[in-house]
Amino acid sequence: MRTLSEQFLAEVEAFLAASRMKPTDFGREAVGDPSFITHLRRGRSPSLATADKVRVFIRRLEAEAAGRRARRASP
């Protein structure tokens, strides 16, 4: 069974792979820390507030991307 930190990192890594966003850009835009992903990968556990902020950031970008895809698909 994975820890919450491992699950959170897996969620972030999946987003990075799907979006092809650079880890430094992600960290800078999501939490103002370009080293955020490096620290997570080295075992840092974010606070709940930071994890919430990151998840909101991911959901917002996913929604924006879905909206762009829907507009392109509309006749």
N, C-alpha and C positions, 0 to 999 in steps of 0.2 A: 504494500500500500504506500502510495506516495504522500509526502508531507504537503501541507498547503503551499509552502515555498516552492517545492518542486512542481506542483500543479500550476502555480502562478507563472513560473518561468516557462513551462511548457506552453501555456497560453500565449505568452509574449513571443516566444520563439516561433510559434505557428503563425502569429500575425506578421512577424517580420518576414517569414518565408513567403507568405501569401501576397504581402504588399510590396515585397522587395525594397522595403525602407531600410536605410542604413541604420545600424544600432546607435551610432552617435546622434543621428538626426532624431531618431525616436526618443532617446533620452532627453535631448535638448527640448524638443517640442512637448513631450508629455510631462516632464517634471523639472525642466530647467537644468538637467545634469547630463552632459554628453557621455559621462562615464557610467551612467546608471546600469546599462546592460552588462558591461564588463564586471561591475560589482555583483550583479545578480548571478552571473555565470560563475563567479568565484565563491558563491555561497552566502552573500548578503541577503538577509531577510528584510523586505521593506515593511514599514509600519502599515497598519490597516488603512490609514488615511491615504498613504501613498499608493497602495495597491488599488484602492477605490478610484483614485485620480487616474491611474494608468488604465484601468478597465473602462472608465468613462471615455477617455481619450480614444481607446481602441474602438469602442462601440460607435463613437461619433464618426471616425474615419471610415468604418465599415458601412455605416448608413449613408455617408456621402458617396462612397464608391457605388453602392447599390442604386442610389438615385441617378448617378451618371449613367450606369448601365441601362436603367429603365428608360431614361430619356433617349439614349441611342437606339433602343429597340422599338421605340414608338414611331409609327408611320407619320 
